[in-house]
Amino acid sequence: MSTPALSAPPADSTPDPTDREALPPARRTRSLRRSVLNWTLVLAVLLLPGFLLPQYPLYVASLTLLYVISATGLNLVLGYAGQISLAQAAMMGIGAYTVALTNGDLPFLVALVLAGMVGFLVGLVIGLPALRVKHHYLAMVTLGFQTIFVLFVLNEEGLTGGSLGVADISRPTLGPLSLEADYAYYMFIAVLCFFVLLGVHWLLNSQWARAFKGIRWNEKRAASVGVDVKTYKLLAFAIGSALAALAGALFAGLLGYVDPTSFTFQLSLLFLLMVLLGGLGRFEGAIIGAVLVGALPELLRVSEDKALIYFAAAGILILLFLPRGLVTVIDFTFERILHRPRPQMTK
């Protein structure tokens, strides 16, 4: 099977609309303007809840954006590089505890950067088994790390507080601007989420994405055309883990408290569900899945004891009738109803 993402297109092929450099100058300028307009709209949509929502819905919106960041990282590992990870919650916990344990000693923003760096380095270490094992064997390796993380946090009471966790985590200040208020902290999360999405979008339209997809489709063929398979596997794990750690660091500031029950295996399964329901290997899929899984249980909370039943039923129906995720609804709308090509956000 050929991998056109890794080989040069034929000379008479139509320019890829996601490859701005391949377009004529006039179309390149229009494409750039349209891209700036689209991303400005994305930022506006992310910031809007901060002006409209009361306290608890704003908390749910903040938590959903953290899910978006972490699920986007998992989508890079699973959907693009084809590597299974069941330790995304543990990576999120690493970021949260990095902020919690340095609270008072380091400014929040410094601790936030440190959390991302620690997540990146741990991701490199966890990614090492991906060089030797794959599929369900790799899933067991990451599951083992997830379990070890929770047990370590529970047992090292002198360092992590054990089952009691760490409390009184302060929110950051930006010069004279305090982010202590819920709406201000939401705006902070929204801006960081925007830059994460922008960065990942750039990454998935670069040569890196072609290498990731090549590894997922056919690892041997990717290596035969010059892709450094080992390096890209490690990078996928490292970047995905760094994003989860960043989400965890923001989570610590959101709640002001962390404990082991917030980062269990069930949360890792939720992240996996987000990617699968939204659309595996689609940039917008992780976003759709995170919003669905993050917001839907809260919207169904009015149903009290039946909320989990409705949520589980919705997930089963989506996986049965939309096996490629909810992004297929967008594709169907454009192709069958609007009679236009489906939007391509990445190569």
C-alpha positions in Angstrom: 0.0 0.0 0.0 1.4 3.4 -1.0 1.7 6.3 1.4 1.3 9.5 -0.6 1.7 11.5 2.6 5.4 10.4 2.6 6.1 10.6 -1.1 6.3 13.5 -3.6 3.0 14.2 -5.4 2.9 13.8 -9.2 3.7 16.9 -11.2 0.2 17.4 -12.5 -1.6 16.9 -9.1 -3.8 19.5 -7.7 -2.1 21.5 -4.9 -3.0 20.4 -1.4 -5.2 23.2 0.1 -3.6 22.6 3.5 -0.1 23.2 2.0 0.0 27.0 1.7 3.5 27.0 0.2 2.2 25.0 -2.8 -0.4 27.6 -3.7 0.1 30.5 -6.1 0.9 33.8 -4.3 -2.6 35.3 -4.6 -4.3 32.1 -3.3 -1.6 31.9 -0.6 -2.5 35.4 0.7 -6.2 34.6 0.7 -5.5 31.3 2.5 -3.5 33.1 5.1 -6.2 35.7 5.7 -8.9 33.0 5.9 -6.7 31.1 8.4 -6.2 34.2 10.6 -10.0 34.9 10.5 -10.8 31.3 11.4 -8.4 31.2 14.4 -9.6 34.6 15.6 -13.1 33.1 15.6 -11.9 30.1 17.5 -10.3 32.4 20.2 -13.6 34.3 20.4 -15.6 31.2 20.9 -13.2 29.9 23.6 -13.4 33.2 25.5 -17.2 33.8 25.2 -18.2 31.5 28.1 -16.1 33.6 30.5 -18.5 36.5 29.8 -21.8 34.6 29.9 -21.7 31.6 32.3 -22.3 31.7 36.0 -19.9 30.0 38.4 -20.7 26.2 38.2 -21.2 26.1 34.4 -18.0 28.1 34.0 -16.2 25.4 36.1 -17.6 22.8 33.7 -16.4 24.8 30.7 -12.9 25.2 32.3 -12.7 21.4 32.9 -13.8 20.7 29.4 -11.0 22.9 28.0 -8.5 20.9 30.1 -10.0 17.7 28.6 -9.5 19.2 25.1 -5.8 19.8 25.8 -5.2 16.3 27.2 -7.3 14.5 24.5 -5.5 16.4 21.8 -2.3 15.1 23.1 -3.6 11.5 23.2 -5.0 11.9 19.7 -1.4 12.8 18.6 -0.1 9.6 20.2 -3.0 7.2 19.2 -4.6 8.8 16.2 -1.5 10.0 14.3 1.4 7.9 15.5 -0.8 4.8 16.1 0.6 4.1 19.6 -1.8 3.0 22.4 -1.5 4.8 25.7 -3.6 4.1 28.8 -1.6 6.5 31.0 -2.9 9.9 30.0 -4.5 10.4 33.4 -1.1 9.6 35.1 0.6 12.2 32.9 -2.1 14.7 33.9 -1.4 13.8 37.5 2.3 14.4 37.1 1.6 18.0 35.9 -0.9 18.6 38.7 1.5 17.4 41.5 4.4 19.3 40.0 2.4 22.5 40.5 1.0 21.4 43.9 4.4 20.4 45.4 6.1 23.6 44.1 3.3 25.9 45.2 4.7 28.7 47.3 8.2 28.0 46.2 7.8 28.8 42.5 5.5 31.3 40.7 2.6 29.4 39.1 3.7 30.2 35.5 7.1 28.8 36.2 5.6 25.7 37.7 3.3 25.4 34.7 6.3 25.4 32.3 8.1 23.0 34.6 5.1 20.6 34.6 5.1 20.5 30.8 8.9 19.8 30.8 8.5 17.0 33.4 5.6 15.5 31.4 7.8 15.7 28.2 10.7 13.9 29.9 8.5 11.2 31.5 6.8 10.7 28.1 10.2 10.1 26.6 10.9 7.4 29.2 7.5 5.8 28.8 7.9 6.0 25.1 11.0 3.8 25.2 8.9 0.5 25.3 7.1 1.7 22.2 10.3 1.0 20.3 10.1 -2.7 21.1 6.4 -3.5 21.7 3.2 -2.4 20.1 -0.6 -2.7 20.1 -2.0 -4.5 23.2 1.5 -5.1 24.6 2.2 -1.4 24.7 -1.3 -0.8 26.2 -0.3 -3.1 29.1 3.0 -1.2 29.6 1.2 2.2 29.8 -1.5 0.7 32.1 1.3 -0.5 34.4 2.7 3.0 34.6 -0.8 4.3 35.3 -1.1 1.9 38.2 2.4 2.6 39.5 1.7 6.4 39.5 -1.5 6.0 41.6 0.2 3.6 44.1 3.2 5.9 44.4 1.1 9.0 45.2 -0.9 7.0 47.7 2.0 5.5 49.5 4.5 8.5 49.6 2.5 10.4 52.1 5.4 12.6 53.2 5.8 13.9 49.7 2.4 13.8 48.1 0.1 13.8 51.1 -1.2 10.3 50.3 -4.9 9.9 50.1 -5.4 13.4 51.7 -3.7 15.1 48.7 -2.4 18.6 48.6 -4.6 21.7 49.3 -4.4 25.5 49.2 -2.9 25.7 45.7 -2.9 29.3 44.7 -3.8 30.6 41.2 -1.4 32.8 39.3 -1.0 36.5 38.9 0.1 38.2 35.7 1.8 41.3 37.0 -0.9 43.5 38.6 -3.7 41.2 37.2 -4.9 38.5 39.6 -6.5 35.3 38.1 -8.1 34.3 41.4 -11.6 35.0 40.2 -13.2 32.1 38.3 -13.9 34.0 35.2 -10.3 35.3 35.0 -8.9 31.9 35.5 -11.2 30.5 32.8 -9.9 33.2 30.4 -6.3 32.1 31.2 -7.2 28.5 30.5 -9.0 29.5 27.3 -6.0 31.4 26.0 -3.6 28.6 26.7 -6.0 26.1 25.1 -6.0 28.3 22.0 -2.3 28.3 21.7 -2.1 24.5 22.3 -4.6 24.0 19.5 -2.8 26.4 17.2 0.6 24.7 17.9 -0.8 21.2 17.4 -2.6 22.4 14.2 0.8 23.7 12.9 2.5 20.4 13.9 -0.2 18.3 12.0 0.4 20.3 8.9 4.1 19.9 9.0 6.4 17.1 7.8 6.1 15.6 11.3 2.4 14.7 10.7 3.4 12.9 7.5 5.9 10.9 9.4 3.5 10.1 12.2 0.8 8.9 9.7 3.4 6.9 7.8 4.3 5.1 11.0 0.7 4.3 11.8 -0.1 3.1 8.2 3.0 1.0 7.5 6.0 1.3 9.9 8.4 -0.6 7.6 7.5 1.5 4.5 7.9 4.7 6.5 11.4 3.6 7.5 12.2 2.7 3.9 11.6 6.3 2.8 13.8 7.8 5.5 11.5 8.3 8.5 13.3 7.9 11.8 10.7 5.7 13.3 12.2 5.5 16.8 12.6 9.2 17.1 9.0 10.0 16.0 7.5 7.4 18.3 9.3 9.0 21.2 8.3 12.5 20.2 4.7 11.4 19.9 4.7 10.1 23.4 6.7 13.1 24.8 4.5 15.8 23.2 1.2 14.0 24.1 2.5 13.6 27.7 3.5 17.2 27.9 0.1 18.3 26.9 -1.5 16.1 29.5 0.8 17.4 32.1 0.0 21.0 31.1 -3.7 20.2 31.5 -3.0 18.7 34.9 -1.1 21.7 36.1 -4.1 23.9 35.1 -6.4 21.5 36.8 -4.5 22.0 40.1 -5.0 25.7 39.9 -8.7 25.3 38.9 -9.5 23.2 42.0 -6.9 24.5 44.4 -6.5 20.9 45.5 -5.2 17.6 44.1 -5.5 14.0 45.3 -4.9 10.5 43.7 -8.6 9.9 43.0 -8.6 12.6 40.3 -6.1 10.7 38.1 -7.2 7.1 38.1 -7.4 4.6 35.3 -11.0 5.5 34.7 -9.9 9.0 33.6 -7.5 7.4 31.1 -10.3 5.4 29.7 -12.4 8.6 29.4 -9.6 10.2 27.4 -9.5 7.2 25.1 -13.3 7.4 24.7 -13.0 11.1 23.8 -10.6 10.4 21.0 -12.7 7.4 19.7 -16.0 9.2 19.9 -14.8 12.4 18.3 -12.8 10.8 15.5 -9.5 9.0 15.7 -6.7 10.7 13.7 -8.7 13.9 13.0 -7.6 17.2 14.6 -11.2 18.3 15.3 -12.1 14.8 16.5 -10.4 15.1 19.9 -12.0 18.5 20.5 -15.5 17.2 19.7 -15.0 14.1 21.8 -13.7 16.2 24.8 -16.6 18.5 24.7 -19.1 15.6 24.4 -17.6 13.6 27.3 -16.8 16.7 29.4 -20.1 18.5 29.1 -22.7 15.8 28.4 -22.6 14.1 31.9 -23.1 17.5 33.5 -26.0 18.3 31.1 -27.5 14.9 32.0 -27.1 15.4 35.7 -30.7 16.7 36.0 -31.6 13.0 35.2 -29.9 12.0 38.5 -29.5 8.2 38.6 -30.2 7.7 34.9 -27.5 10.1 33.7 -24.8 7.4 33.4 -27.3 5.1 31.5 -28.0 7.9 29.0 -24.4 8.7 28.6 -23.3 5.1 28.1 -26.1 4.5 25.6 -25.1 7.6 23.6 -21.5 6.3 23.5 -22.5 2.9 22.3 -24.8 4.3 19.6 -22.1 6.6 18.3 -19.5 3.7 18.2 -22.0 1.4 16.5 -23.4 3.8 13.8 -20.5 6.2 13.5 -17.4 4.0 13.9 -15.1 6.8 12.6 -16.5 9.2 15.2 -18.7 12.3 15.2 -16.5 14.1 12.7 -18.3 12.0 10.0 -21.4 14.0 10.8 -19.5 17.1 9.7 -18.2 15.3 6.6 -21.8 14.1 5.7 -23.2 17.6 6.2 -20.7 19.2 3.8 -20.6 16.4 1.2 -24.2 15.3 1.0 -26.2 18.3 2.2 -24.1 21.3 1.2 -22.5 19.5 -1.7 -19.1 20.9 -0.9 -15.8 19.2 0.0 -15.5 18.4 3.6 -13.2 20.9 5.5 -9.6 19.7 5.7 -8.0 21.1 8.8 -4.8 19.0 8.5 -2.9 17.2 5.8 
